[in-house]
Amino acid sequence: MDRLPMILHIDMDAFYASVEQRDDPGLRGKPVVVGGTSTQRGVVAAASYEARQFNVFSAMPIRTAIQRCPDLVLVRTRMDVYAGISRKIREIFHRYTPLVEPLSLDEAFLDVTGSEALFGPAVKIGREIQQAIFDELELHASVGVAPNKFLAKVASGHAKPRGFTVVDPDDVHAFLDPLSISKIWGVGKRAEEKLGRLGIFNVSQLRRIDLQRLTDAIGSGSANHLHALAWGRDHRKVVPDREAKSISHETTFRSDVSDMEVLKAVLLRLTEQVARRLRRHSRFGSTVTLKVRFNDFHTIARSATLKTPTDSTQQLWEATRDLLLQRTRIEQPVRLVGMGVSSLSSTRTRQLELFGDDHDRDTQVDQATDSILDRFGKGAIRRGASLDKQP
């Protein structure tokens, strides 16, 4: 009989801000925001729990954050420090399992199904990892333990900070049913309003609604997705970066965005992140995908296949902007944008161009950019299109 999967989702608590408070005791107990400058440009990269009490959150414009909390302490991003700590956290993960799927510097899925024979039950492993992160790095993490990725991620956010939540396979409905539908992946403010008009406010109601009625209201794709999650079903596997068939990043806006220049700026930043992950793992991709979710919950995806696999930020951005975004009709406010690269390979088979190409130049630019970002942090250098327009 196959062993039931056991998945951990480990999410660092206010990661960037907690690192700053750890390294500077004078910041402890104060509302701290990482990102932006004293000129009030940029967006919040991370907010301490003290700042969150003033309704200050990540991805919020710095100007808005200061308006909500005049005593806010602004700290510049130190991405090299956070990346170094993230590597140490992953070293702790790999003591227990090679099946680690990072979602960002501060969160990851771990499949510990095959590790239980060596280290004990998944709950014990999760406790040991949480304690090791605190003992060795003086940082706190929240942990979710569950039989699939969706449940584990919901569980890790259930009792933050310093949370530890276990979803027993026999108690999935008891755990999910009382939760607000906003806890379901993909349910934003607009979707919540639309579901509310159907009388759906918690997961129990979503699970029990007639699927055809839900389909008529929000479309078959979204209805099937939400209905499966409401039943606690998620068959995705934990896939390490080195084995991933695709790499992607996406952003959900707190307020819907209609400004095309803002969308371009955000997509460029997402493209930079995806390209850096490709280069970090020596991977090349040939299929580029743009994802857009509108304020009515309608989601579209557009893909384009390049002639040659690439890890170049510039080439991926040109494909996202010119082949996909310019051909996508944006006629209503946007809730989410994302971009990804698939059809990955470990080599870049490149045809020689009759008049040469810009690959060598792009490679030099990417190498220089990666080096600067690794050393000086996230805001140290940016492509011009992403400088002025922020969501």
Residue pairs with C-beta under 8 A, 6 or more apart in sequence:
3 113
4 113
4 147
4 169
5 111
5 113
5 147
5 148
6 111
6 112
6 113
6 116
6 121
6 122
6 145
6 146
6 147
7 109
7 110
7 111
7 112
7 113
7 122
7 145
7 146
7 147
7 148
7 149
7 151
7 152
7 238
8 109
8 110
8 112
8 122
8 125
8 126
8 129
8 143
8 144
8 145
8 152
9 107
9 108
9 109
9 110
9 143
9 144
9 146
9 149
9 152
9 153
9 155
9 156
10 93
10 107
10 108
10 110
10 126
10 129
10 130
10 141
10 142
10 143
10 144
10 156
11 106
11 107
11 141
11 142
11 143
11 144
11 153
11 156
11 157
11 160
12 18
12 89
12 106
12 107
12 133
12 139
12 140
12 141
12 142
13 49
13 139
13 140
13 141
13 142
13 160
13 161
13 162
14 46
14 47
14 48
14 49
14 52
14 161
15 46
15 82
15 105
15 106
15 139
16 34
16 35
16 45
16 46
16 77
16 82
16 106
17 32
17 33
17 34
17 46
17 47
17 48
17 51
17 75
18 48
18 139
18 140
19 78
19 81
19 82
19 85
19 139
20 27
20 32
20 34
20 75
20 78
21 27
21 28
21 30
21 32
21 48
22 138
22 139
23 81
27 48
27 73
27 75
29 50
30 48
30 50
30 71
30 73
31 47
31 48
31 50
31 51
31 53
31 54
31 56
31 69
31 71
31 72
31 73
32 47
32 48
32 50
32 51
32 72
32 73
32 75
33 44
33 45
33 46
33 47
33 48
33 51
33 56
33 62
33 65
33 72
33 73
33 74
33 75
34 44
34 45
34 46
34 47
34 75
34 76
34 77
35 42
35 43
35 44
35 45
35 46
35 62
35 74
35 76
35 77
35 378
35 379
36 42
36 43
36 44
36 45
36 62
36 65
36 74
37 62
37 74
37 76
38 74
40 62
40 63
40 66
41 62
41 390
42 61
42 62
42 379
42 390
43 58
43 59
43 60
43 61
43 62
43 390
43 391
44 56
44 57
44 58
44 59
44 60
44 61
44 62
44 65
45 58
45 77
45 378
46 58
47 56
47 57
47 58
47 60
47 65
49 161
51 65
51 69
51 72
54 68
54 69
54 72
55 68
56 65
56 68
56 69
56 72
57 254
59 251
59 253
59 254
59 391
60 254
61 390
61 391
62 74
65 72
66 72
76 377
76 379
77 377
77 378
77 379
78 377
79 373
79 374
79 376
79 377
79 378
79 380
80 373
80 374
80 375
80 376
80 377
81 377
82 105
82 106
83 105
83 374
85 137
85 139
86 102
86 105
86 106
88 136
88 137
89 133
89 137
89 141
90 100
90 102
90 108
92 129
92 132
92 133
92 136
93 100
93 108
93 110
93 129
94 100
95 132
96 110
96 112
96 115
96 119
96 125
96 128
96 129
97 110
97 111
97 112
97 114
97 115
98 240
99 110
99 111
99 112
99 114
99 238
99 240
100 108
100 109
100 110
100 238
100 240
101 108
101 109
101 110
101 238
101 239
101 240
101 241
101 244
102 108
102 241
103 109
107 156
109 149
109 152
109 153
109 238
110 129
110 238
111 237
111 238
112 119
112 122
112 125
112 126
113 122
115 125
116 122
116 125
119 125
119 128
122 145
123 145
123 166
126 143
126 145
126 164
127 143
127 164
129 141
129 143
130 141
130 143
130 164
133 139
133 140
133 141
134 140
134 141
140 161
140 162
141 162
142 156
142 157
142 159
142 160
142 161
142 162
142 163
142 164
142 165
143 155
143 156
143 163
143 164
143 165
144 151
144 152
144 153
144 154
144 155
144 156
144 157
144 158
144 163
144 165
144 166
144 167
145 152
145 155
145 164
145 165
145 166
145 167
146 152
146 154
146 155
146 166
146 167
147 167
147 169
147 172
148 232
148 233
148 234
148 235
148 236
149 234
149 236
149 238
150 185
150 229
150 232
150 234
150 236
151 167
151 172
151 175
151 176
151 232
151 234
152 167
153 185
154 167
154 176
154 179
154 183
155 165
155 166
155 167
155 175
156 163
156 165
157 163
157 183
158 165
159 165
167 175
172 232
173 204
173 207
173 231
173 232
176 203
176 204
176 207
176 230
176 232
177 202
177 203
177 204
177 207
178 202
178 203
178 204
179 202
179 203
180 201
180 202
180 203
181 187
181 192
181 195
181 200
181 201
181 202
181 203
181 205
181 206
182 192
183 203
184 203
184 206
184 226
184 229
184 230
185 229
186 222
186 225
186 226
186 293
186 297
187 195
187 226
188 252
188 293
188 297
188 335
188 336
189 335
190 256
190 295
190 296
190 297
190 335
191 218
191 222
191 297
194 217
194 218
194 296
194 297
195 201
195 206
195 217
195 218
197 217
198 209
198 213
198 214
198 217
199 205
200 206
200 209
203 230
206 214
206 226
206 227
206 230
207 227
207 230
207 231
209 227
211 223
211 224
211 227
214 223
214 226
214 227
215 223
215 224
217 223
218 226
218 297
219 297
219 298
221 299
222 297
222 299
228 234
239 245
241 247
241 277
241 280
241 281
242 281
244 283
244 344
245 342
245 344
246 285
246 289
246 340
246 341
246 342
246 344
247 274
247 277
247 278
247 283
247 285
247 340
247 341
247 342
247 344
248 274
248 289
248 291
248 338
248 339
248 340
248 341
249 270
249 273
249 274
249 338
249 339
249 340
250 270
250 291
250 336
250 337
250 338
250 339
251 266
251 270
251 336
251 337
251 338
251 391
252 293
252 335
252 336
253 334
253 335
253 336
253 391
255 391
256 295
256 333
256 334
256 335
257 263
257 266
257 333
257 334
257 391
258 332
258 333
258 334
259 389
260 330
261 389
262 389
262 390
262 391
263 325
263 330
263 334
263 337
264 321
264 325
264 385
264 389
265 385
265 386
265 387
265 388
265 389
265 390
265 391
266 337
266 391
267 290
267 320
267 321
267 325
267 337
267 339
268 317
268 321
268 383
268 385
268 386
269 382
269 386
270 337
270 338
270 339
271 313
271 316
271 317
271 320
271 339
272 313
272 317
272 382
272 383
272 386
274 316
274 339
274 340
274 341
275 311
275 312
275 313
275 316
275 366
276 313
276 370
276 373
278 284
278 285
278 311
278 341
278 344
279 311
279 366
279 370
282 346
283 311
283 344
283 345
283 346
284 309
284 310
284 311
284 344
284 345
284 346
284 347
284 348
285 309
285 310
285 311
285 316
285 341
285 342
285 343
285 344
285 345
286 305
286 306
286 307
286 308
286 309
286 310
286 343
286 345
287 303
287 304
287 305
287 306
287 341
287 342
287 343
288 303
288 304
288 305
288 306
288 316
288 319
288 320
288 323
288 324
288 339
288 340
288 341
289 301
289 302
289 303
289 324
289 339
289 340
289 341
289 342
290 301
290 302
290 303
290 320
290 324
290 325
290 328
290 337
290 338
290 339
291 299
291 300
291 301
291 336
291 337
291 338
291 339
291 340
292 299
292 300
292 301
292 328
292 330
292 334
292 336
292 337
293 299
293 334
293 335
293 336
293 337
294 300
294 332
294 333
294 334
294 335
295 332
295 333
295 334
295 335
296 332
297 335
299 336
300 328
302 324
302 327
302 328
303 324
304 319
304 323
304 324
305 343
306 315
306 319
307 351
308 348
308 349
308 350
308 351
309 343
309 344
309 345
309 347
309 348
309 349
310 316
310 348
310 359
311 348
311 366
312 359
312 362
312 363
312 366
313 362
313 365
313 366
313 369
313 383
314 358
314 362
314 365
314 366
315 362
316 339
316 341
317 383
320 339
350 359
369 381
372 380
372 381
373 380
373 381
